[in-house]
Amino acid sequence: MNIRLSLTAVALALFCAGAVAAQTTAPIPEKRPHGFASVSISPDGTSVLSVEATDPAPGASALPAPSLVIRNRASGAKVTIGCPSDAPCQLSAPAWSPDGTHIAYFSRDTKSRQFSVWAADATGANAKPWLASFNGVLNALRWSPDGTTLSVLATADAHKDIGATAAGAALVGEISATIAQDVQRIATIDSTGTLSFASPADLFIYEYDWMPNMRGFAATAAHGNGDNNWWIAKLYTIDRAAMTAHVLYSPKLQINAPRVSPDGKNVAFISGIMSDFGSVGGDVFVIPAGGGPAVDVTPGVRASANAISWTGRNDRITFTGLMNDSAMIDTVDVASKTVKTLWSAPKSIAADGMRVSIARDGVTSALTQQTFEQPAEIFTGPIGNWTQLTHDNEGVNPVVRAQSVKWKNDNYNVQGWLIMPRTLVPGKKYPMIVNVHGGPSAASGPNFVSRGNTRDFIDRGYFVFLPNPRGSYGQGEAFTAANVKDFGYGDLRDILTGIDAVEKVAPVDDKRLGITGFSYGGYMTMWAVTQTNRFKAAAAGAGVANWLSYYGENGIDQWMIPFFGSTVYHDPAVYAKSSPITFINNVKTPTFVYVGERDVECPAPQSFEFWHALSTLGVPTSLVVYEGEGHGIRQPAHTRDITTRVMGWFDKYLKQ
């Protein structure tokens, strides 16, 4: 239940500690940050490919169209590739051919929603369609090992975008048939533009990697409803010609990121307890491609791996992840299980697939780096010895100060981030908003603050606290699993003791605390106000009020078994003990509630149930349901409305 933020604009307000003087001249417009995504270095290490766009201005009604950019590392020269026609489009998933002479990428018409696949020279010239159009959804563009063929994950005639965060399709007719009708399959596209499916028609593929001999793939997959069954996905080998699948490994928990070794003899993957597809964390495992036991090669590591790569060697894996408050890049020797940290820093890093993209030499790399106070830029070079390649965000000024806060609770070492205005008034105490991340298997990290709720709170004179309580990534599998069958209890204690730790180092007014969150953070908000009156206002986005009724309402009930230990029908007590509705008569905190109309992950009836209870009990509350939205609120008008309402709600109760 982790919400991934989309590139949407929100209303911004200027904060000033003192009186606001009348302006006699027009203010200088704030420079908007330039964003980088899907960063990848060419196989020979000479060029870097990325998807780029500048953040929209406050109040913008549409998102900027992204462009593909190819940069030469030596000269800094760049080539920009835009939409292939005058029609607005979304460009995504660029990939280098194995020899580095070509790139391929998706183009999606923003009106018709049709996909096409394009290829161009490594210089960006001679762009031409490889697949003219596809009626459905495409993901995960790859080149075959010999560079003659492209592969994709294709969902023909899709009824919705892939993933449980997308708005759900209308559930009408025979429901059991309706919810399982979309199947994402591996498909290949040859140079004539012919698309051929390569995996079984009844197997939903989540991730895949080519076998070096090109006869097939390693993939994570499951039968049935693709939104729901990622939590029970298995590792398969796929025979390309026969379109058959063989189970290689049935995990106890979730698996992600299958990667085949260069010699094709082994498959590496990440496994651990995970609460949503795409929010990845766990240990690194290796299994023989021909079958055999899977071996954890990073047992006991006090970190969470989130991406892996063989980087040209058969005996060593490079993996990235989160270690306490820092991103890290490590290697592990497969035979000895010896882990070595190559680099670590309290930053967020990103690249295509891996959080760092590594060239064929196994040394030269590219990635973006950012912090709360420093916007993203692309860096290249040997790992840990990078040189800054881009300077697009020079002149983008920081708007916050950030501090990592660490504390101890129930024998756990816990961490969170305190975000503050750049300038503080001596002697003044500030209201603070606690913003709980989704997941719970996720973590709040140091992303540059330029928009979103954190920026809005700071501009209005609030502090913001982003705790990473037990259940979060960053401190190993035991910590991530520490909230199993204990939702709301230990994690809330961690948050409350974290607030105590913050108040020891920062001028926070304990009588003006608010709490908010989305998805699991929305649940924790609903839960917190049933357990304590310490918060004077709350805003719950896409929360869960009643785990018992939620089990039968949501479209992803498979995620609950690892966390609750059983179905609600076999052990209702474990669900009831963590349900806010069980303790609803304790609530005194004014609570604003909002949700998407077609949310698959946290259905709207959960928000209705909580709002209805508070209304009946006379607790100040308000509920807004956003038409047509799924778990991810995507329309700019809706995100602006949420911002206005959330800010107004906290101002009303915390600024008196």
C-alpha positions, 0 to 999 in steps of 0.5 A: 500500500505504498503511494508513489507521487506523480509529477503534479503541481500543487498550490504554493504559498510564501511563508515569512516569520514576520509581517509581510511588507507590501510589494511594490515590484513584481516578485522574481519567479522561483526557478523550478527544478529540472527532473531526471529519470531513467538515467542510463550510461552507454555500454562503452561509458561515453554517453548518458541517456535520460528522461527529463522535464522541468517541474510545472509552475504552481497552479499549472493545469497540465504536466510538462511533456518529457524529453529524451536527452543524450549527453556526451560525458567528455564534451557535455554536448547534448541531443534532445529527442521530443515527441515523434509527431505534433501530438502530445506524448509521454516518452519513457523507458529508454534503453541502449542496445548492447553494442551502444549504437542505438537506443529504443524508447516508448512513446505514448499519445496522451490523448489516444493512450496508444503506445508506439516503440521507437529506435534511433541512432546513439546520437539521436538521429534517424529515429523511426518507429519499431512498432507503429502502435499497440492497443494496450499497455507496454512496460519494461522495454529491453534489447535482446543480448544480440541487439536484433530484437526488442522485448516488452511486457505487453498487455493487449486490450488492457482495461486499465493501466498496470498496477494496483495504484491505477484507477480500477476498472468498472466491476460489473458483470461476472466479477470473477472474470472481470478482475482477472481479465488483463494479462501482462506477457513477455513479447518480442518485436523484431526489426519488421515491427512484428510483435510476438508473445513469448510467455504463456497466455495465463501467466501475469509477468511482473519482471523479467530478464533475458537468458544470454542464449536468447532462448528464454527469460527468467521472470517473476510471475503469477496466475490470475489477477495481476494487481493482487497476486504479486505477493504470491509470485514465483520465479520462473524460467520461460521457454521463448519458442514454446511459450511455456513456464517452469517454476524455478523457486517458490518463495516464502515472502515476496520476490523482485528484480530477477537478474541472470548472470552473464554466463546464464548459470545463476539467477539473482533476485531480492526477497523479503517482506514487501507491501507493494509492487515497486517498493522493494527491499530485502536480502539478495538471493542466488539460485542456479538457473537449472534448479536447486536451492536458493541461497541468501548471500546477504544474511543479517545485513542491516540494510535493505537491498532495492536493486541488483546487477551482475555488472559483467561478472559471474561471481559478484553482484552489485546491489544498491539499497538503504542503510539507516538514513543513507543510500548505499552501493555494495558488492557481495561475493556470491561464494563467500557472502562477503559484503563490501560497501563501495559508497554510502551517503545520506542522499537519494540516488536513482538510475534506470533499473539499478539505482546506479547504471554501470557500463560494460567495464564494470567501473564507469557509472551514472546516477542522480543524487539529491538531498532535501536541500540539493536538487538532483543532478547527474553524476558519472564516473567510478562508483564513489568517485563521480564527477557532476555531469549536469548543472541544470539546477544551479540557481534552484534555491533550497527552501528547507533545512533537514536533520536526521533524527535517531532514537531508541524504542523497545530495543529498536534503533529508529530514524526519521527526518526533521524538515524545518524552514530555512530561517527560524525566529529565536525563542519561537515554538513552531507547530509540527506535522507528522507525515507517516509514509505509505507501505508499511514496507517503504521509507521516507528519504532525502528527496529535494523539497520543491513542491508537495505537502512538505513544501506547503507546510514549511511555507506556512510555518510548520515543521515536518517530521518524517518518521521511519518506524519499525516496518520500514526499510533501511535496517534489515529484514528483522526491522522491516518485519517487526510490525507483523501481526502488530500493526499500529502498536509498536510503529505508533510507539516508535513515532511518539517517542520520535516526536519526543526526540525531535522536541529535545533538539528543535523548538516544536510546540507539543500542543500544536501537533498534527498527523497525516499520511496516505495509504498505510500512512492514512491508516496510521493517521486513523489509528493514531487518533484512536490511541492518543489525543496528542495530535490536535488535527489529522488528515487521512488520505486513502486510509483503512478504518476496519481491517475486517471489512477491508479484507473483503473490499480491496483488490489486493488481499494477498498482501495481507497474509504475510503481515497478519499471518492468516486470512480474516476468515481464519483469524479475525481477532488479529485484524480486529485488534489493529482496526481503528474502528475497534477504538473509534469511541476514543477519537476527539481529534478533528480529522479530514478524510479523502480518497479516490473513487476507484481506489483498488488498494484502499477502497473508498468505503474504508474512508466512508466508514471512518468519516461516518463514525466520526460524524455520528460521534460528533467529532469534527470531520470532512470527507472528499471522494475524488471522481475517477481517481485510483490509489494514486491521485493524478489529476492536477486539479484534484491534487491542488484541491487536496492541498488547499483542504489539507492546509486549511484543515491544519491551519484551522486547528493548529494556528489558533 
